[in-house]
Amino acid sequence: MIWLRRLLIIIVVLMMLVFFVVLPVGGSFLITNSHFRFPERGPRSPEDVGLHVESVEFRTSDGLTLRGWWSAGKADFPVIIFCHGLNRSRLELLERAGEASKRGYNVLLFDLRNHGESDRAHTTLGILESRDVAAASQYVRVKAPGQPQLLWGVSMGAATALLAVRDYGGFAGVVSDSSFPSFRETIEHHVRLLFHIPSFPVANLLVWITGVRLHLDPDSGNVEEAVRRFGNVPVLFIAGGADRRMPPGVAQRLFDANQSPLKKLLVVPGAGHGEAFATNRTLYLDAVFRFFETIRL
């Protein structure tokens, strides 16, 4: 019986190590340090969508160099700054940028930190990436002074855009496609979704460890609170009807938090996470450009 008791103790210790050390620490490094990239689908170059660009680069307030493409449009049209999702690059939004350019909009596509051709850094699901949007906005002020700026983001890019509106301001409107509600909540949700275990204590430890490692406040990535705080900047919230990662209820919560009378909500039936554009391109683009026309009036 002694050997059995020892075996049980070893099993318990190993389980505690897995749940209290391995999963939280490993998960934190996976989120912040990974260089994994999803295979990009669709067009691979601006020429494929009729977009004439110049390659550009600009620096963030914390010293990173970001790289992207600038395409000038009509002088009296706003500038759209595109923000791609996690483990993607500017190519994710290339088709959408091409559609915007055809309608006369000025376009800036760029790679967020630790993605694409931009400098390596830690990924923070929008918290530090909001500095990237601020740097892009400053670049646009030089390139197209006085022209209104719009943000259009998907998933992490959408969350980043909404946090940037709170932290830096100066934007006339946002298209938020498949944003999550907060850094903390998305970690908790994905622990349950991917590992089929309760979020406590793994997710809580993962969030805490990440904050300690990177010297940041995880709750500064509360997107829902950011939307509530930044006043009446209008937002078009888009969700996929079949999105298990960020279901339509998340977009509804963010919509309810937005104070603008010009806010809109679009749920695309059958679309998975970040797949609303690919699922129903016509519905998606019509909603986006109607929204832009509304807030330009």
Secondary structure, 3 states (H helix, E strand, C coil): CHHHHHHHHHHHHHHHHHHHHHHHHHHHHHHHHCCCCCCCCCCCCHHHHCCCCEEEEEECCCCCEEEEEEECCCCCCCEEEEECCCCCCHHHHHHHHHHHHHCCCEEEEECCCCCCCCCCCCCCCCCCHHHHHHHHHHHHHHHCCCCCEEEEEECHHHHHHHHHHHHHCCCCEEEEECCCCEHHHHHHHHHHHHHCCCCCCHHHHHHHHHHHHHCCCHHHHEHHHHHHHCCCCCEEEEEECCCCCCCHHHHHHHHHHCCCCCCEEEEECCCCCCCHHHHCHHHHHHHHHHHHHHHHC
